[in-house]
Amino acid sequence: MKLSARTAALALALLLGATFGVVAPAAYAHHSAAPFDFTKQVSVTGTVKSFEVLNPHSHIVLTVSDAKGRRDIDFEGHSASNFYRAGWRKNSVKFGDRITITIAPRRDGADGGFVMQFKDASGKVVGFGRQ
């Protein structure tokens, strides 16, 4: 059975629309790294409140005390597979550990940043960038 050009075009449009409907939410979920200034590296020391090594990005919440006071700050990081390749293991960081992280700070000056590396409680450095 041969399709008319109009029917073929309609079928293609429906296929593309369905594909976009599936792909677009996944693409939207993985956001840009534009909020972070990767030309700078800042060290932050704090106590681990939580550390979730996930895909596409990990999150670490540190309780930090500095000139702004004591507060919890959420930092974003590499994926689980990237951290694993860099030396992270399940017990590398635990709740209550005091650690130092090296981040690419937020461009807007707000708390947080992108974790490039961290020094665990034993002093082992895990991550990417200058060590």
Secondary structure, DSSP 8 states (H G I E B T S, - for coil): ----HHHHHHHHHHHHHHHHHHHHHHHHHS--STTB-TT--EEEEEEEEEEE--SS-EEEEEEEEETTEEEEEEEEE--HHHHHHTT--TTSS-TT-EEEEEEEEBTT--S-EEEEEEE-TTS-EEESS--
